[in-house]
């Protein structure tokens, strides 16, 4: 399969789809070990996605052992490559994970906000206590003002 046979990416998980298409290019074309992939620019143009999406897709493929990047030289088919993309990187798996990730965020974020609030108050009290210990007379004026109200 040549680069012109790549499918344009549809809406959805762009990175996962781009990774699948580049994988199809490597596996379907029978690219040998050490073969250079098309440039990021060429992949962007053919897939119809941004350069950052292509870079992320290449990172995914590098993580699973299909390709390797050589700085300033390009991206190459890796030796002893893995011929599959793990389930977690497939578009359908990522789409299914969306609601689960949202549920996790909804469960965790309120507690994280509480912890941040508590840490802020603790720091505020600690700072105020240090200031009082440093100069106890500075607080008397505040106490008198508060008592008059």
GIWO-V724991 format. One record per residue. N is the residue number from 1. PSI is psi in whole degrees, 0 to 359 (NA if undefined). NEAR is the number of other C-alpha atoms within 10 Angstrom. D_FIRST is the distance of its C-alpha to the first C-alpha in Angstrom with 1 decimal. Layout:
n:N psi:PSI near:NEAR d_first:D_FIRST
n:N psi:PSI near:NEAR d_first:D_FIRST
This chain:
n:1 psi:130 near:13 d_first:0.0
n:2 psi:170 near:12 d_first:3.8
n:3 psi:328 near:17 d_first:6.8
n:4 psi:348 near:11 d_first:8.0
n:5 psi:356 near:12 d_first:6.1
n:6 psi:142 near:17 d_first:8.1
n:7 psi:144 near:15 d_first:11.3
n:8 psi:144 near:15 d_first:14.6
n:9 psi:137 near:17 d_first:16.8
n:10 psi:172 near:12 d_first:19.9
n:11 psi:152 near:7 d_first:23.3
n:12 psi:215 near:12 d_first:24.0
n:13 psi:95 near:16 d_first:23.0
n:14 psi:316 near:20 d_first:20.8
n:15 psi:314 near:24 d_first:20.3
n:16 psi:319 near:26 d_first:19.4
n:17 psi:319 near:23 d_first:16.8
n:18 psi:318 near:29 d_first:15.3
n:19 psi:319 near:24 d_first:15.3
n:20 psi:318 near:21 d_first:13.6
n:21 psi:318 near:22 d_first:10.7
n:22 psi:322 near:25 d_first:10.5
n:23 psi:316 near:20 d_first:10.9
n:24 psi:323 near:19 d_first:8.0
n:25 psi:314 near:20 d_first:5.9
n:26 psi:309 near:24 d_first:8.1
n:27 psi:310 near:17 d_first:8.6
n:28 psi:331 near:12 d_first:5.7
n:29 psi:354 near:12 d_first:4.2
n:30 psi:38 near:11 d_first:8.0
n:31 psi:130 near:16 d_first:9.1
n:32 psi:163 near:13 d_first:12.7
n:33 psi:136 near:15 d_first:15.7
n:34 psi:353 near:13 d_first:16.8
n:35 psi:142 near:15 d_first:13.7
n:36 psi:133 near:18 d_first:14.2
n:37 psi:160 near:19 d_first:12.2
n:38 psi:159 near:16 d_first:12.5
n:39 psi:160 near:13 d_first:16.0
n:40 psi:319 near:18 d_first:17.5
n:41 psi:314 near:13 d_first:18.4
n:42 psi:320 near:14 d_first:15.0
n:43 psi:319 near:22 d_first:13.8
n:44 psi:312 near:19 d_first:17.0
n:45 psi:316 near:13 d_first:16.7
n:46 psi:320 near:16 d_first:13.3
n:47 psi:341 near:24 d_first:14.3
n:48 psi:34 near:17 d_first:17.9
n:49 psi:170 near:18 d_first:19.6
n:50 psi:164 near:15 d_first:22.1
n:51 psi:323 near:15 d_first:21.8
n:52 psi:325 near:12 d_first:23.8
n:53 psi:319 near:21 d_first:21.4
n:54 psi:317 near:24 d_first:18.5
n:55 psi:316 near:17 d_first:20.9
n:56 psi:319 near:16 d_first:22.0
n:57 psi:318 near:23 d_first:18.5
n:58 psi:326 near:23 d_first:18.0
n:59 psi:319 near:18 d_first:21.5
n:60 psi:313 near:21 d_first:20.7
n:61 psi:329 near:26 d_first:17.8
n:62 psi:321 near:19 d_first:20.2
n:63 psi:327 near:12 d_first:22.9
n:64 psi:0 near:17 d_first:21.0
n:65 psi:16 near:18 d_first:20.2
n:66 psi:323 near:25 d_first:16.4
n:67 psi:167 near:28 d_first:16.8
n:68 psi:143 near:21 d_first:19.9
n:69 psi:140 near:16 d_first:21.2
n:70 psi:112 near:9 d_first:23.3
n:71 psi:127 near:7 d_first:25.6
n:72 psi:354 near:6 d_first:25.4
n:73 psi:328 near:9 d_first:22.5
n:74 psi:195 near:13 d_first:19.5
n:75 psi:134 near:20 d_first:17.4
n:76 psi:152 near:21 d_first:16.1
n:77 psi:131 near:22 d_first:14.6
n:78 psi:148 near:19 d_first:17.8
n:79 psi:150 near:14 d_first:19.6
n:80 psi:43 near:10 d_first:20.5
n:81 psi:157 near:15 d_first:18.0
n:82 psi:132 near:15 d_first:18.4
n:83 psi:20 near:13 d_first:15.6
n:84 psi:163 near:14 d_first:16.8
n:85 psi:123 near:18 d_first:18.0
n:86 psi:153 near:12 d_first:21.8
n:87 psi:322 near:10 d_first:23.2
n:88 psi:343 near:13 d_first:25.0
n:89 psi:358 near:19 d_first:21.9
n:90 psi:144 near:16 d_first:20.4
n:91 psi:315 near:19 d_first:21.1
n:92 psi:325 near:14 d_first:23.5
n:93 psi:321 near:13 d_first:25.4
n:94 psi:321 near:16 d_first:25.9
n:95 psi:322 near:14 d_first:27.2
n:96 psi:329 near:11 d_first:29.6
n:97 psi:341 near:13 d_first:30.8
n:98 psi:305 near:11 d_first:31.9
n:99 psi:326 near:11 d_first:35.2
n:100 psi:317 near:11 d_first:35.9
n:101 psi:320 near:12 d_first:35.5
n:102 psi:317 near:11 d_first:37.8
n:103 psi:319 near:11 d_first:40.4
n:104 psi:316 near:11 d_first:40.4
n:105 psi:317 near:12 d_first:40.9
n:106 psi:328 near:11 d_first:43.7
n:107 psi:323 near:11 d_first:45.3
n:108 psi:323 near:11 d_first:45.1
n:109 psi:320 near:11 d_first:45.7
n:110 psi:319 near:11 d_first:49.2
n:111 psi:321 near:11 d_first:50.3
n:112 psi:320 near:12 d_first:48.7
n:113 psi:320 near:11 d_first:50.6
n:114 psi:315 near:11 d_first:53.8
n:115 psi:320 near:12 d_first:53.3
n:116 psi:317 near:12 d_first:52.7
n:117 psi:312 near:12 d_first:55.8
n:118 psi:319 near:12 d_first:57.9
n:119 psi:321 near:12 d_first:56.8
n:120 psi:312 near:12 d_first:57.7
n:121 psi:319 near:12 d_first:61.2
n:122 psi:316 near:12 d_first:61.8
n:123 psi:320 near:12 d_first:61.1
n:124 psi:314 near:12 d_first:63.3
n:125 psi:317 near:12 d_first:66.1
n:126 psi:317 near:12 d_first:65.8
n:127 psi:317 near:12 d_first:65.9
n:128 psi:317 near:13 d_first:68.9
n:129 psi:317 near:13 d_first:70.7
n:130 psi:320 near:12 d_first:70.2
n:131 psi:320 near:13 d_first:71.6
n:132 psi:315 near:14 d_first:74.6
n:133 psi:326 near:12 d_first:75.3
n:134 psi:319 near:10 d_first:75.1
n:135 psi:86 near:10 d_first:77.5
n:136 psi:333 near:11 d_first:79.3
n:137 psi:336 near:10 d_first:81.4
n:138 psi:339 near:12 d_first:78.5
n:139 psi:334 near:13 d_first:78.0
n:140 psi:320 near:11 d_first:81.6
n:141 psi:321 near:9 d_first:81.2
n:142 psi:318 near:10 d_first:78.2
n:143 psi:316 near:10 d_first:80.2
n:144 psi:321 near:10 d_first:83.2
n:145 psi:318 near:9 d_first:81.0
n:146 psi:326 near:9 d_first:79.4
n:147 psi:330 near:7 d_first:82.9
n:148 psi:336 near:6 d_first:84.3
n:149 psi:NA near:5 d_first:81.8
